[in-house]
Amino acid sequence: MVNPLFKDPGRDGEIARALNVALQALVVHHGMKAISEGENITMNFAAPIETVRRALEILGVRRDEILPYMAAATHD
């Protein structure tokens, strides 16, 4: 079950939804291979992912909770 905060119409709910979108984008691209300026690189978003996770914890979302983007992926 997804934390009800993500459905809250108020300020904290809006922040939580924005952080969820940011986290989804970071997780999807973390570890992706790319070419930048002619060099092969592996994208590493570990630090920003951790920052977003900490921000969600400040809002009261536990690390073991299913986030909305994860719940949507499991219902397809």
C-alpha positions in Angstrom: 0.0 0.0 0.0 1.3 3.4 -0.9 1.6 6.0 1.8 -1.5 8.3 1.9 0.8 11.3 2.0 1.1 11.0 -1.8 -2.6 11.7 -2.2 -2.6 14.6 0.2 -3.6 17.8 -1.7 -1.5 20.0 0.6 2.0 21.2 0.5 3.7 18.0 1.8 1.7 15.9 -0.6 2.8 18.1 -3.5 6.4 17.8 -2.4 6.2 14.1 -1.9 4.7 13.6 -5.4 7.5 15.8 -6.9 10.2 13.8 -5.1 8.6 10.6 -6.3 8.9 11.7 -9.9 12.5 12.8 -9.4 13.4 9.5 -7.7 11.8 7.5 -10.5 13.9 9.4 -13.2 17.1 9.0 -11.2 16.5 5.3 -10.5 15.6 4.6 -14.2 18.8 6.2 -15.4 21.2 5.0 -12.6 23.8 2.6 -14.1 22.9 3.5 -17.7 25.7 3.4 -20.2 26.2 6.5 -22.3 28.7 8.2 -24.5 29.7 11.7 -23.4 32.2 13.8 -25.4 33.3 10.6 -27.2 33.9 8.6 -24.0 31.9 5.7 -22.6 30.5 6.5 -19.2 28.2 4.8 -16.7 25.7 7.2 -15.1 25.9 7.2 -11.3 23.0 8.8 -9.5 23.6 7.1 -6.1 24.2 10.4 -4.2 21.1 12.2 -5.6 19.0 9.1 -5.1 20.0 9.1 -1.4 19.3 12.8 -1.1 15.7 12.3 -2.4 15.2 9.3 -0.1 16.3 11.4 2.9 13.9 14.1 1.9 11.0 11.6 1.7 12.0 10.3 5.1 11.7 13.9 6.5 8.2 13.9 5.1 7.4 10.6 6.9 7.9 8.1 4.1 9.8 5.1 5.3 12.4 3.4 3.1 10.6 0.1 3.1 7.3 1.6 1.8 6.3 1.1 -1.8 6.4 4.4 -3.7 3.8 5.4 -6.3 6.1 4.8 -9.2 6.9 1.3 -8.0 3.2 0.5 -7.3 2.3 1.6 -10.8 5.0 -0.7 -12.3 3.7 -3.7 -10.4 0.1 -3.3 -11.6 0.8 -3.2 -15.4 
